């Protein structure tokens, strides 16, 4: 069965009421799943406090992944001070609900975003989330990106692995990457 796949960038001010509730519920589902994988999660606060923190961040954009009319997941993208200094984008959070996985929604979004936007991306992945780490390597390689060496990225944290990817043979700010 073929599914319609779309992504929508949503300004936080346009998401009120039901949309905001949906984002909060999906974000809490995401954190719950991460806790099952990792146990302890970096940072402090309840799931809703964490949602509010990410929601209120000034330099982030929430992208919602759709399968037809159903919201299937989200990607929160922004810039982060601990990321690689050459990074165009930092993937703050990314999630697809279990019932929508395997349909290529996240892959399609990342391929489209990399084609239309940045040349360097960074993110943190939980150390115990080996599947996610391998997934990001796979998706960014499909997009024509190569991994940044860990020494080129900020120092790792105990519960997190920092990952970075840069476009092959593209120029950014006068540098050849």
N, C-alpha and C positions, 0 to 999 in steps of 0.2 A: 504494500500500500504506500503510495507516494504522499508525503506530507508537505504542506506549504510551510516554508521556513522564512521567518522574517525577524529582524531585530529592530528595536526602536530605542533611540536615545531619548531619555526623559529627563527634563529639568525637574529638580525636586519640587519646585513651586507648582508644577503641573500635576503632581501626584498627591492628591488629597483623598480623604475618605477611604473608599474601597480599594483604590490602587495602593495607597500607603499601607493599609492593613495587609494586603496581599504581599507587598514587599517585605513587611515585618515578619509575617508568618513564614514566608519562604526563607528568609534570612535565619530565623530561629531553627527551622528544619535543617538548614545547611550546617549551622554550628553544632546541632545535636549529632549529625552524622560525623562531623569532624571529631567530636569528643569520643564517639565510639571507636574511631580509628586510632586516635592519638592518646586518649586518656585525658591528661591535663592539656589545656589550651593556653598558648601565650596570652598575656594580658589579663585584665581583671574585669569584674563586673558580671551582671546577669546577661542573658542573651539579649534582652530588650535594651539594656544599657549599651551593649556593644552595637546593636542595630542603630540606636540613636547617634552614637559616635560616628559611625560610617555615614549615616544619612545626613548628618549635619556638616560633614567635612566640606570645606569650601571648594577644593580643587578636584572634585570627583564628579563623574557622570555615571548615572545608572543606565545600563542598556538592558532591556528586557528581551528575552528570547521567546519567540512565539512559535507554536506549532498550530497552524490555522488560527483560530481565535483564542486558543488556550495559552496562557502564560506558562512557559515550560522551565524558565530559569532566568538567570541574570548574570551580568558581568559589570563590575564596578571598576572604572578606569580613572586614573588620575596620575598626578606626580607625587612623589614621596621623597622627602629629604635624604633618607638613607639608601636610596637607590643609586644605581650607577650614574655618575655625573653627565654622561652622554645620553641618558635614557630620554626618549620621547614620551613614553607611557609606562605607567606602573599598573599592573593588574592587581588591584586591591583585593577583590573577591570575585570568584567565579563559581557558578553552581547550575546544574541541571537537575530537576527533580527526577527521582528514580524511574517513574513511569514514562519519562520522555527520553531516557538515555538510549544510546545506540542508534539514534536517528540523524546524527551528524549536525545537530543544532549548534553546539559550541564550536566545532571545527569550522562550519560555514561562517560563523560570526568572526572568528579569528582570521580566517583567510580573507574575508572581505575587509576587515579593519586594517590588516597589515598592507593590503593592496592600496587602500585609500589614504592611509595615514602614516604612522611612524616607521622609523628604521631601527630603533632600539627599544626593546621591552624588557622589563624586570618584574619579578614577583617573588613571593615567599611561598614555599610548599612545606607542609608538616613533614618532619623527618620520617615518620612511620607511614606516610601516604605514598608508597612506592608506585602504585598505579597512577596516581595523579602526576607524579614526577615524570614517569615514562610517557604519559599522555601528552604533556606539554612539549617534551622533546620531539615527539612524533608530529604534532600539529605544526609547530614552528618550522620543522624541517620541510613539511609539505609546502609551507609558505615561502620557502627559499631562505630561511634564517639559519644561522649557526649559533651554537652556544657561546656565551662569553665565558672566559676562564674565571673560576671562582676568585682568583686574585684580582681580577678586574672589577669585582663587585664588592660591596661593603662586607664587613666581617660577618660571618654566620652567627646565628643565635642557637642555643642548645636544642630547642624544639623545632627549629625551622631550618630549611635549606633555601638559600637564596639562589634563584635561577635568573639568568639573563640571556637574551637572544638578540642578535643583530642581523640585519639584512646583509646578504652577501653582495659584494660589488655595487653598493649604493654609496652615495656621498651624503654627509650630514655636516652642516656647519663648516664646510671647507675641508673636512677630513675624509680620507678614503678609509672605509671600514672593511 
